[in-house]
Amino acid sequence: MKIVTRVEAATLGLNKFYTGKACKHGHHSERWVNNGGCVQCTIERVYRQRRDLIETMKAAQEVAYG
């Protein structure tokens, strides 16, 4: 992957950029231009939230239907 700064990516109209450095969780992934966050961290957070929501819904169904 080509190293591009956040400012360069924004100037080019891109939505992601790559610094070549790891995020605080150790991912060597692209980052979002709008907030500088790691793309891999975002993906993992979304899947974790989805899993938690499914578990909550299952628990609610057990309470409601026994």
mmJSON file of the N, C-alpha and C atoms, coordinates in Angstrom:
{"data_MODEL":{"atom_site":{
"group_PDB":["ATOM","ATOM","ATOM","ATOM","ATOM","ATOM","ATOM","ATOM","ATOM","ATOM","ATOM","ATOM","ATOM","ATOM","ATOM","ATOM","ATOM","ATOM","ATOM","ATOM","ATOM","ATOM","ATOM","ATOM","ATOM","ATOM","ATOM","ATOM","ATOM","ATOM","ATOM","ATOM","ATOM","ATOM","ATOM","ATOM","ATOM","ATOM","ATOM","ATOM","ATOM","ATOM","ATOM","ATOM","ATOM","ATOM","ATOM","ATOM","ATOM","ATOM","ATOM","ATOM","ATOM","ATOM","ATOM","ATOM","ATOM","ATOM","ATOM","ATOM","ATOM","ATOM","ATOM","ATOM","ATOM","ATOM","ATOM","ATOM","ATOM","ATOM","ATOM","ATOM","ATOM","ATOM","ATOM","ATOM","ATOM","ATOM","ATOM","ATOM","ATOM","ATOM","ATOM","ATOM","ATOM","ATOM","ATOM","ATOM","ATOM","ATOM","ATOM","ATOM","ATOM","ATOM","ATOM","ATOM","ATOM","ATOM","ATOM","ATOM","ATOM","ATOM","ATOM","ATOM","ATOM","ATOM","ATOM","ATOM","ATOM","ATOM","ATOM","ATOM","ATOM","ATOM","ATOM","ATOM","ATOM","ATOM","ATOM","ATOM","ATOM","ATOM","ATOM","ATOM","ATOM","ATOM","ATOM","ATOM","ATOM","ATOM","ATOM","ATOM","ATOM","ATOM","ATOM","ATOM","ATOM","ATOM","ATOM","ATOM","ATOM","ATOM","ATOM","ATOM","ATOM","ATOM","ATOM","ATOM","ATOM","ATOM","ATOM","ATOM","ATOM","ATOM","ATOM","ATOM","ATOM","ATOM","ATOM","ATOM","ATOM","ATOM","ATOM","ATOM","ATOM","ATOM","ATOM","ATOM","ATOM","ATOM","ATOM","ATOM","ATOM","ATOM","ATOM","ATOM","ATOM","ATOM","ATOM","ATOM","ATOM","ATOM","ATOM","ATOM","ATOM","ATOM","ATOM","ATOM","ATOM","ATOM","ATOM","ATOM","ATOM","ATOM","ATOM","ATOM","ATOM","ATOM"],
"id":[1,2,3,4,5,6,7,8,9,10,11,12,13,14,15,16,17,18,19,20,21,22,23,24,25,26,27,28,29,30,31,32,33,34,35,36,37,38,39,40,41,42,43,44,45,46,47,48,49,50,51,52,53,54,55,56,57,58,59,60,61,62,63,64,65,66,67,68,69,70,71,72,73,74,75,76,77,78,79,80,81,82,83,84,85,86,87,88,89,90,91,92,93,94,95,96,97,98,99,100,101,102,103,104,105,106,107,108,109,110,111,112,113,114,115,116,117,118,119,120,121,122,123,124,125,126,127,128,129,130,131,132,133,134,135,136,137,138,139,140,141,142,143,144,145,146,147,148,149,150,151,152,153,154,155,156,157,158,159,160,161,162,163,164,165,166,167,168,169,170,171,172,173,174,175,176,177,178,179,180,181,182,183,184,185,186,187,188,189,190,191,192,193,194,195,196,197,198],
"type_symbol":["N","C","C","N","C","C","N","C","C","N","C","C","N","C","C","N","C","C","N","C","C","N","C","C","N","C","C","N","C","C","N","C","C","N","C","C","N","C","C","N","C","C","N","C","C","N","C","C","N","C","C","N","C","C","N","C","C","N","C","C","N","C","C","N","C","C","N","C","C","N","C","C","N","C","C","N","C","C","N","C","C","N","C","C","N","C","C","N","C","C","N","C","C","N","C","C","N","C","C","N","C","C","N","C","C","N","C","C","N","C","C","N","C","C","N","C","C","N","C","C","N","C","C","N","C","C","N","C","C","N","C","C","N","C","C","N","C","C","N","C","C","N","C","C","N","C","C","N","C","C","N","C","C","N","C","C","N","C","C","N","C","C","N","C","C","N","C","C","N","C","C","N","C","C","N","C","C","N","C","C","N","C","C","N","C","C","N","C","C","N","C","C","N","C","C","N","C","C"],
"label_atom_id":["N","CA","C","N","CA","C","N","CA","C","N","CA","C","N","CA","C","N","CA","C","N","CA","C","N","CA","C","N","CA","C","N","CA","C","N","CA","C","N","CA","C","N","CA","C","N","CA","C","N","CA","C","N","CA","C","N","CA","C","N","CA","C","N","CA","C","N","CA","C","N","CA","C","N","CA","C","N","CA","C","N","CA","C","N","CA","C","N","CA","C","N","CA","C","N","CA","C","N","CA","C","N","CA","C","N","CA","C","N","CA","C","N","CA","C","N","CA","C","N","CA","C","N","CA","C","N","CA","C","N","CA","C","N","CA","C","N","CA","C","N","CA","C","N","CA","C","N","CA","C","N","CA","C","N","CA","C","N","CA","C","N","CA","C","N","CA","C","N","CA","C","N","CA","C","N","CA","C","N","CA","C","N","CA","C","N","CA","C","N","CA","C","N","CA","C","N","CA","C","N","CA","C","N","CA","C","N","CA","C","N","CA","C","N","CA","C","N","CA","C","N","CA","C","N","CA","C","N","CA","C"],
"label_alt_id":[null,null,null,null,null,null,null,null,null,null,null,null,null,null,null,null,null,null,null,null,null,null,null,null,null,null,null,null,null,null,null,null,null,null,null,null,null,null,null,null,null,null,null,null,null,null,null,null,null,null,null,null,null,null,null,null,null,null,null,null,null,null,null,null,null,null,null,null,null,null,null,null,null,null,null,null,null,null,null,null,null,null,null,null,null,null,null,null,null,null,null,null,null,null,null,null,null,null,null,null,null,null,null,null,null,null,null,null,null,null,null,null,null,null,null,null,null,null,null,null,null,null,null,null,null,null,null,null,null,null,null,null,null,null,null,null,null,null,null,null,null,null,null,null,null,null,null,null,null,null,null,null,null,null,null,null,null,null,null,null,null,null,null,null,null,null,null,null,null,null,null,null,null,null,null,null,null,null,null,null,null,null,null,null,null,null,null,null,null,null,null,null,null,null,null,null,null,null],
"label_comp_id":["MET","MET","MET","LYS","LYS","LYS","ILE","ILE","ILE","VAL","VAL","VAL","THR","THR","THR","ARG","ARG","ARG","VAL","VAL","VAL","GLU","GLU","GLU","ALA","ALA","ALA","ALA","ALA","ALA","THR","THR","THR","LEU","LEU","LEU","GLY","GLY","GLY","LEU","LEU","LEU","ASN","ASN","ASN","LYS","LYS","LYS","PHE","PHE","PHE","TYR","TYR","TYR","THR","THR","THR","GLY","GLY","GLY","LYS","LYS","LYS","ALA","ALA","ALA","CYS","CYS","CYS","LYS","LYS","LYS","HIS","HIS","HIS","GLY","GLY","GLY","HIS","HIS","HIS","HIS","HIS","HIS","SER","SER","SER","GLU","GLU","GLU","ARG","ARG","ARG","TRP","TRP","TRP","VAL","VAL","VAL","ASN","ASN","ASN","ASN","ASN","ASN","GLY","GLY","GLY","GLY","GLY","GLY","CYS","CYS","CYS","VAL","VAL","VAL","GLN","GLN","GLN","CYS","CYS","CYS","THR","THR","THR","ILE","ILE","ILE","GLU","GLU","GLU","ARG","ARG","ARG","VAL","VAL","VAL","TYR","TYR","TYR","ARG","ARG","ARG","GLN","GLN","GLN","ARG","ARG","ARG","ARG","ARG","ARG","ASP","ASP","ASP","LEU","LEU","LEU","ILE","ILE","ILE","GLU","GLU","GLU","THR","THR","THR","MET","MET","MET","LYS","LYS","LYS","ALA","ALA","ALA","ALA","ALA","ALA","GLN","GLN","GLN","GLU","GLU","GLU","VAL","VAL","VAL","ALA","ALA","ALA","TYR","TYR","TYR","GLY","GLY","GLY"],
"label_asym_id":["A","A","A","A","A","A","A","A","A","A","A","A","A","A","A","A","A","A","A","A","A","A","A","A","A","A","A","A","A","A","A","A","A","A","A","A","A","A","A","A","A","A","A","A","A","A","A","A","A","A","A","A","A","A","A","A","A","A","A","A","A","A","A","A","A","A","A","A","A","A","A","A","A","A","A","A","A","A","A","A","A","A","A","A","A","A","A","A","A","A","A","A","A","A","A","A","A","A","A","A","A","A","A","A","A","A","A","A","A","A","A","A","A","A","A","A","A","A","A","A","A","A","A","A","A","A","A","A","A","A","A","A","A","A","A","A","A","A","A","A","A","A","A","A","A","A","A","A","A","A","A","A","A","A","A","A","A","A","A","A","A","A","A","A","A","A","A","A","A","A","A","A","A","A","A","A","A","A","A","A","A","A","A","A","A","A","A","A","A","A","A","A","A","A","A","A","A","A"],
"label_entity_id":["1","1","1","1","1","1","1","1","1","1","1","1","1","1","1","1","1","1","1","1","1","1","1","1","1","1","1","1","1","1","1","1","1","1","1","1","1","1","1","1","1","1","1","1","1","1","1","1","1","1","1","1","1","1","1","1","1","1","1","1","1","1","1","1","1","1","1","1","1","1","1","1","1","1","1","1","1","1","1","1","1","1","1","1","1","1","1","1","1","1","1","1","1","1","1","1","1","1","1","1","1","1","1","1","1","1","1","1","1","1","1","1","1","1","1","1","1","1","1","1","1","1","1","1","1","1","1","1","1","1","1","1","1","1","1","1","1","1","1","1","1","1","1","1","1","1","1","1","1","1","1","1","1","1","1","1","1","1","1","1","1","1","1","1","1","1","1","1","1","1","1","1","1","1","1","1","1","1","1","1","1","1","1","1","1","1","1","1","1","1","1","1","1","1","1","1","1","1"],
"label_seq_id":[1,1,1,2,2,2,3,3,3,4,4,4,5,5,5,6,6,6,7,7,7,8,8,8,9,9,9,10,10,10,11,11,11,12,12,12,13,13,13,14,14,14,15,15,15,16,16,16,17,17,17,18,18,18,19,19,19,20,20,20,21,21,21,22,22,22,23,23,23,24,24,24,25,25,25,26,26,26,27,27,27,28,28,28,29,29,29,30,30,30,31,31,31,32,32,32,33,33,33,34,34,34,35,35,35,36,36,36,37,37,37,38,38,38,39,39,39,40,40,40,41,41,41,42,42,42,43,43,43,44,44,44,45,45,45,46,46,46,47,47,47,48,48,48,49,49,49,50,50,50,51,51,51,52,52,52,53,53,53,54,54,54,55,55,55,56,56,56,57,57,57,58,58,58,59,59,59,60,60,60,61,61,61,62,62,62,63,63,63,64,64,64,65,65,65,66,66,66],
"pdbx_PDB_ins_code":[null,null,null,null,null,null,null,null,null,null,null,null,null,null,null,null,null,null,null,null,null,null,null,null,null,null,null,null,null,null,null,null,null,null,null,null,null,null,null,null,null,null,null,null,null,null,null,null,null,null,null,null,null,null,null,null,null,null,null,null,null,null,null,null,null,null,null,null,null,null,null,null,null,null,null,null,null,null,null,null,null,null,null,null,null,null,null,null,null,null,null,null,null,null,null,null,null,null,null,null,null,null,null,null,null,null,null,null,null,null,null,null,null,null,null,null,null,null,null,null,null,null,null,null,null,null,null,null,null,null,null,null,null,null,null,null,null,null,null,null,null,null,null,null,null,null,null,null,null,null,null,null,null,null,null,null,null,null,null,null,null,null,null,null,null,null,null,null,null,null,null,null,null,null,null,null,null,null,null,null,null,null,null,null,null,null,null,null,null,null,null,null,null,null,null,null,null,null],
"Cartn_x":[0.824,0.0,0.873,0.433,1.182,0.891,1.925,1.759,1.26,0.135,-0.5,-0.898,-0.648,-1.038,-2.532,-3.065,-4.482,-4.837,-3.971,-4.211,-4.191,-3.228,-3.157,-4.408,-4.858,-6.041,-7.275,-7.403,-8.536,-8.496,-7.318,-7.161,-7.543,-7.229,-7.549,-8.993,-9.727,-11.117,-11.286,-10.246,-10.318,-10.998,-11.537,-12.14,-11.247,-10.144,-9.205,-7.776,-6.86,-5.449,-4.643,-3.359,-2.495,-1.21,-0.888,0.297,1.5,1.271,2.356,2.645,1.935,2.122,0.925,1.171,0.102,-0.756,-2.041,-2.91,-2.586,-3.283,-2.986,-3.316,-4.079,-4.403,-3.53,-2.575,-1.625,-2.004,-3.098,-3.505,-2.706,-2.189,-1.542,-2.587,-3.492,-4.644,-4.781,-5.647,-5.953,-6.686,-6.748,-7.464,-8.479,-9.529,-10.559,-10.082,-10.33,-9.948,-10.783,-12.081,-12.968,-12.66,-12.148,-11.868,-10.497,-9.747,-8.413,-8.414,-9.6,-9.712,-9.276,-8.863,-8.4,-9.607,-9.507,-10.591,-10.83,-9.781,-9.927,-10.588,-10.234,-10.868,-12.362,-12.713,-14.116,-14.881,-14.315,-14.966,-15.163,-14.136,-14.249,-15.287,-15.348,-16.323,-17.744,-17.983,-19.321,-19.744,-18.858,-19.195,-19.435,-18.657,-18.847,-20.205,-20.582,-21.87,-23.018,-22.864,-23.909,-24.072,-22.945,-22.999,-23.688,-23.348,-23.956,-25.459,-25.867,-27.286,-28.042,-27.464,-28.106,-28.246,-27.208,-27.283,-28.353,-28.482,-29.499,-30.894,-31.077,-32.381,-32.757,-31.79,-32.063,-32.461,-31.759,-32.087,-33.476,-33.856,-35.186,-36.266,-36.003,-36.97,-37.14,-36.063,-36.161,-37.014,-36.867,-37.654,-39.113,-39.376,-40.747,-41.479,-40.787,-41.453,-41.095,-40.213,-39.866,-38.919],
"Cartn_y":[-1.177,0.0,1.248,2.237,3.472,4.347,4.921,5.791,7.158,7.565,8.839,9.497,10.79,11.487,11.783,12.119,12.442,13.671,14.657,15.885,15.609,14.809,14.458,13.708,12.775,11.993,12.891,13.81,14.731,15.613,16.074,16.909,16.142,14.86,14.026,13.517,13.804,13.371,11.92,11.337,9.947,9.878,8.715,8.564,7.785,7.176,6.442,6.792,6.609,6.832,5.813,5.695,4.722,5.401,5.253,5.898,4.979,3.678,2.727,2.433,3.096,2.886,2.133,1.398,0.642,1.568,1.223,1.963,1.525,2.082,1.755,0.303,-0.374,-1.787,-2.711,-2.14,-2.934,-3.269,-2.702,-2.98,-2.125,-2.769,-2.05,-1.971,-1.026,-0.906,0.533,0.724,2.082,2.81,4.123,4.949,5.798,6.203,7.054,8.503,9.191,10.597,11.46,11.164,12.025,12.072,10.977,10.992,10.419,9.909,9.368,7.996,7.396,6.093,4.955,3.883,2.682,1.935,1.555,0.845,-0.513,-1.242,-2.563,-2.456,-1.445,-1.243,-0.979,-0.203,0.099,-1.171,-2.005,-3.264,-4.155,-4.288,-5.137,-4.585,-3.268,-2.658,-2.922,-2.798,-3.034,-4.484,-5.435,-6.843,-7.136,-6.513,-6.711,-6.158,-4.982,-4.39,-5.248,-5.781,-6.637,-7.901,-8.508,-9.727,-9.455,-8.323,-7.967,-7.731,-7.109,-6.862,-8.167,-9.1,-10.405,-11.143,-11.108,-11.773,-11.141,-9.819,-9.113,-9.498,-9.572,-9.941,-11.377,-12.284,-13.671,-13.772,-13.019,-13.028,-12.466,-11.423,-10.835,-11.806,-12.566,-13.556,-14.681,-15.091,-16.145,-15.683,-14.428,-13.894,-13.784,-13.327,-13.107,-14.413,-15.391,-16.62,-17.848,-17.633,-18.721,-19.715],
"Cartn_z":[0.0,0.0,0.0,-0.704,-0.785,0.438,1.013,2.171,1.7,2.273,1.944,3.254,3.366,4.59,4.568,5.71,5.829,5.001,5.028,4.274,2.77,2.318,0.895,0.461,1.279,0.944,0.877,1.812,1.804,0.557,0.195,-0.995,-2.26,-2.298,-3.456,-3.441,-2.358,-2.259,-1.853,-1.267,-0.815,0.548,0.893,2.215,3.181,2.661,3.507,3.113,4.065,3.803,4.578,4.271,4.924,5.379,6.662,7.219,7.3,7.283,7.45,8.912,9.816,11.254,11.818,12.883,13.531,14.392,14.516,15.432,16.865,17.832,19.226,19.579,18.699,18.928,18.081,17.356,16.605,15.18,14.667,13.291,12.31,11.282,10.177,9.072,9.227,8.357,7.88,6.888,6.45,7.574,7.452,8.423,7.678,8.383,7.809,7.781,6.683,6.56,7.5,7.628,8.406,9.9,10.478,11.919,12.295,11.332,11.599,12.236,12.395,13.041,12.14,12.761,12.07,11.477,10.21,9.542,10.194,10.528,11.15,12.517,13.294,14.601,14.427,13.405,13.136,12.804,11.948,11.566,12.785,13.613,14.804,15.777,15.926,16.833,16.346,15.05,14.499,14.729,14.456,14.675,16.154,17.036,18.474,18.905,18.397,18.744,18.228,17.018,16.446,17.28,17.671,18.485,19.821,20.445,21.72,21.577,20.477,20.247,20.074,19.331,19.13,20.452,21.284,22.591,23.461,23.427,24.212,23.729,22.415,21.867,22.24,22.203,22.585,24.045,24.902,26.33,26.565,25.838,25.981,25.532,24.471,23.989,24.999,25.644,26.659,27.834,28.214,29.313,28.905,27.687,27.232,26.95,26.376,25.943,26.774,27.733,28.63,28.176],
"occupancy":[1.0,1.0,1.0,1.0,1.0,1.0,1.0,1.0,1.0,1.0,1.0,1.0,1.0,1.0,1.0,1.0,1.0,1.0,1.0,1.0,1.0,1.0,1.0,1.0,1.0,1.0,1.0,1.0,1.0,1.0,1.0,1.0,1.0,1.0,1.0,1.0,1.0,1.0,1.0,1.0,1.0,1.0,1.0,1.0,1.0,1.0,1.0,1.0,1.0,1.0,1.0,1.0,1.0,1.0,1.0,1.0,1.0,1.0,1.0,1.0,1.0,1.0,1.0,1.0,1.0,1.0,1.0,1.0,1.0,1.0,1.0,1.0,1.0,1.0,1.0,1.0,1.0,1.0,1.0,1.0,1.0,1.0,1.0,1.0,1.0,1.0,1.0,1.0,1.0,1.0,1.0,1.0,1.0,1.0,1.0,1.0,1.0,1.0,1.0,1.0,1.0,1.0,1.0,1.0,1.0,1.0,1.0,1.0,1.0,1.0,1.0,1.0,1.0,1.0,1.0,1.0,1.0,1.0,1.0,1.0,1.0,1.0,1.0,1.0,1.0,1.0,1.0,1.0,1.0,1.0,1.0,1.0,1.0,1.0,1.0,1.0,1.0,1.0,1.0,1.0,1.0,1.0,1.0,1.0,1.0,1.0,1.0,1.0,1.0,1.0,1.0,1.0,1.0,1.0,1.0,1.0,1.0,1.0,1.0,1.0,1.0,1.0,1.0,1.0,1.0,1.0,1.0,1.0,1.0,1.0,1.0,1.0,1.0,1.0,1.0,1.0,1.0,1.0,1.0,1.0,1.0,1.0,1.0,1.0,1.0,1.0,1.0,1.0,1.0,1.0,1.0,1.0,1.0,1.0,1.0,1.0,1.0,1.0],
"B_iso_or_equiv":[0.0,0.0,0.0,0.0,0.0,0.0,0.0,0.0,0.0,0.0,0.0,0.0,0.0,0.0,0.0,0.0,0.0,0.0,0.0,0.0,0.0,0.0,0.0,0.0,0.0,0.0,0.0,0.0,0.0,0.0,0.0,0.0,0.0,0.0,0.0,0.0,0.0,0.0,0.0,0.0,0.0,0.0,0.0,0.0,0.0,0.0,0.0,0.0,0.0,0.0,0.0,0.0,0.0,0.0,0.0,0.0,0.0,0.0,0.0,0.0,0.0,0.0,0.0,0.0,0.0,0.0,0.0,0.0,0.0,0.0,0.0,0.0,0.0,0.0,0.0,0.0,0.0,0.0,0.0,0.0,0.0,0.0,0.0,0.0,0.0,0.0,0.0,0.0,0.0,0.0,0.0,0.0,0.0,0.0,0.0,0.0,0.0,0.0,0.0,0.0,0.0,0.0,0.0,0.0,0.0,0.0,0.0,0.0,0.0,0.0,0.0,0.0,0.0,0.0,0.0,0.0,0.0,0.0,0.0,0.0,0.0,0.0,0.0,0.0,0.0,0.0,0.0,0.0,0.0,0.0,0.0,0.0,0.0,0.0,0.0,0.0,0.0,0.0,0.0,0.0,0.0,0.0,0.0,0.0,0.0,0.0,0.0,0.0,0.0,0.0,0.0,0.0,0.0,0.0,0.0,0.0,0.0,0.0,0.0,0.0,0.0,0.0,0.0,0.0,0.0,0.0,0.0,0.0,0.0,0.0,0.0,0.0,0.0,0.0,0.0,0.0,0.0,0.0,0.0,0.0,0.0,0.0,0.0,0.0,0.0,0.0,0.0,0.0,0.0,0.0,0.0,0.0,0.0,0.0,0.0,0.0,0.0,0.0],
"pdbx_formal_charge":[null,null,null,null,null,null,null,null,null,null,null,null,null,null,null,null,null,null,null,null,null,null,null,null,null,null,null,null,null,null,null,null,null,null,null,null,null,null,null,null,null,null,null,null,null,null,null,null,null,null,null,null,null,null,null,null,null,null,null,null,null,null,null,null,null,null,null,null,null,null,null,null,null,null,null,null,null,null,null,null,null,null,null,null,null,null,null,null,null,null,null,null,null,null,null,null,null,null,null,null,null,null,null,null,null,null,null,null,null,null,null,null,null,null,null,null,null,null,null,null,null,null,null,null,null,null,null,null,null,null,null,null,null,null,null,null,null,null,null,null,null,null,null,null,null,null,null,null,null,null,null,null,null,null,null,null,null,null,null,null,null,null,null,null,null,null,null,null,null,null,null,null,null,null,null,null,null,null,null,null,null,null,null,null,null,null,null,null,null,null,null,null,null,null,null,null,null,null],
"auth_seq_id":[1,1,1,2,2,2,3,3,3,4,4,4,5,5,5,6,6,6,7,7,7,8,8,8,9,9,9,10,10,10,11,11,11,12,12,12,13,13,13,14,14,14,15,15,15,16,16,16,17,17,17,18,18,18,19,19,19,20,20,20,21,21,21,22,22,22,23,23,23,24,24,24,25,25,25,26,26,26,27,27,27,28,28,28,29,29,29,30,30,30,31,31,31,32,32,32,33,33,33,34,34,34,35,35,35,36,36,36,37,37,37,38,38,38,39,39,39,40,40,40,41,41,41,42,42,42,43,43,43,44,44,44,45,45,45,46,46,46,47,47,47,48,48,48,49,49,49,50,50,50,51,51,51,52,52,52,53,53,53,54,54,54,55,55,55,56,56,56,57,57,57,58,58,58,59,59,59,60,60,60,61,61,61,62,62,62,63,63,63,64,64,64,65,65,65,66,66,66],
"auth_comp_id":["MET","MET","MET","LYS","LYS","LYS","ILE","ILE","ILE","VAL","VAL","VAL","THR","THR","THR","ARG","ARG","ARG","VAL","VAL","VAL","GLU","GLU","GLU","ALA","ALA","ALA","ALA","ALA","ALA","THR","THR","THR","LEU","LEU","LEU","GLY","GLY","GLY","LEU","LEU","LEU","ASN","ASN","ASN","LYS","LYS","LYS","PHE","PHE","PHE","TYR","TYR","TYR","THR","THR","THR","GLY","GLY","GLY","LYS","LYS","LYS","ALA","ALA","ALA","CYS","CYS","CYS","LYS","LYS","LYS","HIS","HIS","HIS","GLY","GLY","GLY","HIS","HIS","HIS","HIS","HIS","HIS","SER","SER","SER","GLU","GLU","GLU","ARG","ARG","ARG","TRP","TRP","TRP","VAL","VAL","VAL","ASN","ASN","ASN","ASN","ASN","ASN","GLY","GLY","GLY","GLY","GLY","GLY","CYS","CYS","CYS","VAL","VAL","VAL","GLN","GLN","GLN","CYS","CYS","CYS","THR","THR","THR","ILE","ILE","ILE","GLU","GLU","GLU","ARG","ARG","ARG","VAL","VAL","VAL","TYR","TYR","TYR","ARG","ARG","ARG","GLN","GLN","GLN","ARG","ARG","ARG","ARG","ARG","ARG","ASP","ASP","ASP","LEU","LEU","LEU","ILE","ILE","ILE","GLU","GLU","GLU","THR","THR","THR","MET","MET","MET","LYS","LYS","LYS","ALA","ALA","ALA","ALA","ALA","ALA","GLN","GLN","GLN","GLU","GLU","GLU","VAL","VAL","VAL","ALA","ALA","ALA","TYR","TYR","TYR","GLY","GLY","GLY"],
"auth_asym_id":["A","A","A","A","A","A","A","A","A","A","A","A","A","A","A","A","A","A","A","A","A","A","A","A","A","A","A","A","A","A","A","A","A","A","A","A","A","A","A","A","A","A","A","A","A","A","A","A","A","A","A","A","A","A","A","A","A","A","A","A","A","A","A","A","A","A","A","A","A","A","A","A","A","A","A","A","A","A","A","A","A","A","A","A","A","A","A","A","A","A","A","A","A","A","A","A","A","A","A","A","A","A","A","A","A","A","A","A","A","A","A","A","A","A","A","A","A","A","A","A","A","A","A","A","A","A","A","A","A","A","A","A","A","A","A","A","A","A","A","A","A","A","A","A","A","A","A","A","A","A","A","A","A","A","A","A","A","A","A","A","A","A","A","A","A","A","A","A","A","A","A","A","A","A","A","A","A","A","A","A","A","A","A","A","A","A","A","A","A","A","A","A","A","A","A","A","A","A"],
"auth_atom_id":["N","CA","C","N","CA","C","N","CA","C","N","CA","C","N","CA","C","N","CA","C","N","CA","C","N","CA","C","N","CA","C","N","CA","C","N","CA","C","N","CA","C","N","CA","C","N","CA","C","N","CA","C","N","CA","C","N","CA","C","N","CA","C","N","CA","C","N","CA","C","N","CA","C","N","CA","C","N","CA","C","N","CA","C","N","CA","C","N","CA","C","N","CA","C","N","CA","C","N","CA","C","N","CA","C","N","CA","C","N","CA","C","N","CA","C","N","CA","C","N","CA","C","N","CA","C","N","CA","C","N","CA","C","N","CA","C","N","CA","C","N","CA","C","N","CA","C","N","CA","C","N","CA","C","N","CA","C","N","CA","C","N","CA","C","N","CA","C","N","CA","C","N","CA","C","N","CA","C","N","CA","C","N","CA","C","N","CA","C","N","CA","C","N","CA","C","N","CA","C","N","CA","C","N","CA","C","N","CA","C","N","CA","C","N","CA","C","N","CA","C","N","CA","C","N","CA","C","N","CA","C"],
"pdbx_PDB_model_num":[1,1,1,1,1,1,1,1,1,1,1,1,1,1,1,1,1,1,1,1,1,1,1,1,1,1,1,1,1,1,1,1,1,1,1,1,1,1,1,1,1,1,1,1,1,1,1,1,1,1,1,1,1,1,1,1,1,1,1,1,1,1,1,1,1,1,1,1,1,1,1,1,1,1,1,1,1,1,1,1,1,1,1,1,1,1,1,1,1,1,1,1,1,1,1,1,1,1,1,1,1,1,1,1,1,1,1,1,1,1,1,1,1,1,1,1,1,1,1,1,1,1,1,1,1,1,1,1,1,1,1,1,1,1,1,1,1,1,1,1,1,1,1,1,1,1,1,1,1,1,1,1,1,1,1,1,1,1,1,1,1,1,1,1,1,1,1,1,1,1,1,1,1,1,1,1,1,1,1,1,1,1,1,1,1,1,1,1,1,1,1,1,1,1,1,1,1,1]
}}}
